[in-house]
């Protein structure tokens, strides 16, 4: 019965990372699209001179890179992430990604340039990122539970 046995964790993760990353990136993009239709987002784009269509297009690869990191860590290092369920683990990993994006990208973009009302736009941008990145993590975690069940811890 070796041909019918459950795939090993190593074999299981090869295809899983890509599937989870695409799903997470799509969740990121859908939330980005929903946010972009709000008046707050329109004000944010106008104040920072961000073009609408390029912003929508850039959200896909940006979300995919974040999702790739979350999915890879979730599937390759499940014991290193606290929590019992893949959904909780992926959400915690996406929270870590949010912190990294905020410290490495959002803060320097707002505070190291001559952006008027930098604190206001930093908070708005961080809120947008929190919504997008946490949606990405939740989708990756839930899909991982459906595809793989409990991860090996």
Secondary structure, 3 states (H helix, E strand, C coil): CHHHCCCCHHHHHHHHHHHHHHHHHHHHHHHHHHHHCCHHHHHHHHHCCCCHHHHHHHHHHHHHHHHHHHHHHHHHCHHHCCCCCHHHHHHHHHHHHHHHHHHHHHHHHHHCCCCCCHHHHHHHHHHHHHHHHHHHHHHHHHHHHHHHCCCCC
